[in-house]
Amino acid sequence: QVQLVESGGGLVQPGGSLGLSCVASVNIVSRYTMGWYRQAPGKQREFVAQTGGTLAYADSVKGRFTISRDNAKNTVYLQMNSLKPEDTAVYYCNAKYGVLYNYWGQGTQVTVSS
């Protein structure tokens, strides 16, 4: 059973930076498409960034967020810079492979507020 554990969330002021990590319980980071999604209160979960296969970012985070991975550590990262209040959400790590395998972490809260 694959488990994804996120960490690194917290409270940050507008314009600040925060780094998230997602550790997989098994060696899948090098083989799966790894991504980050977020869900703000009252809104649907939305795509943020992915790596593996196609590197992609949501338009709202391009130039501010960077996704990366360390295959040896089974870890995916999301570096978030120039944070805005509208980035406030629960951030979820995702791992998927084809149509059969799709895993989610439990989420980590990011709050951008002064």
Backbone hydrogen bonds, N-H to C=O, Kabsch-Sander energy under -0.5 kcal/mol:
donor,donor_aa,acceptor,acceptor_aa,energy
5,V,23,V,-2.2
6,E,4,L,-0.5
7,S,21,S,-2.1
10,G,109,Q,-0.9
12,V,111,T,-2.6
15,G,83,L,-3.4
16,G,13,Q,-2.3
18,L,80,M,-2.4
20,L,78,L,-2.7
21,S,7,S,-2.6
22,C,76,V,-2.0
23,V,5,V,-2.4
24,A,74,N,-2.9
25,S,3,Q,-2.3
28,I,26,V,-1.8
31,R,28,I,-1.6
32,Y,28,I,-2.8
33,T,96,K,-2.7
34,M,32,Y,-0.7
34,M,51,T,-2.4
35,G,94,N,-2.8
36,W,49,A,-2.9
37,Y,92,Y,-2.7
38,R,46,E,-2.5
39,Q,90,V,-2.1
43,K,40,A,-2.3
46,E,38,R,-3.3
48,V,36,W,-2.4
49,A,36,W,-1.7
50,Q,56,A,-2.2
51,T,34,M,-2.8
54,T,52,G,-1.4
55,L,53,G,-0.5
56,A,50,Q,-1.8
56,A,54,T,-0.5
58,A,48,V,-2.7
61,V,58,A,-1.7
62,K,58,A,-1.1
64,R,61,V,-2.3
65,F,61,V,-2.3
66,T,79,Q,-2.4
68,S,77,Y,-1.7
70,D,75,T,-2.9
71,N,69,R,-0.5
73,K,70,D,-0.8
74,N,70,D,-0.5
74,N,71,N,-1.0
75,T,70,D,-1.9
76,V,22,C,-2.3
77,Y,68,S,-3.3
78,L,20,L,-2.1
79,Q,66,T,-3.0
80,M,18,L,-3.0
80,M,78,L,-0.6
81,N,64,R,-2.0
81,N,79,Q,-0.5
82,S,15,G,-0.6
83,L,16,G,-2.4
87,D,84,K,-2.3
88,T,85,P,-1.8
89,A,110,V,-2.0
90,V,39,Q,-2.3
91,Y,89,A,-0.6
91,Y,108,T,-3.1
92,Y,37,Y,-3.1
94,N,35,G,-2.7
95,A,103,Y,-2.2
96,K,33,T,-2.2
97,Y,101,Y,-2.6
100,L,97,Y,-0.6
101,Y,97,Y,-1.5
102,N,100,L,-0.6
103,Y,95,A,-3.2
105,G,93,C,-2.1
106,Q,4,L,-0.6
108,T,91,Y,-1.9
110,V,89,A,-2.7
111,T,10,G,-2.8
113,S,12,V,-2.1
113,S,111,T,-0.7
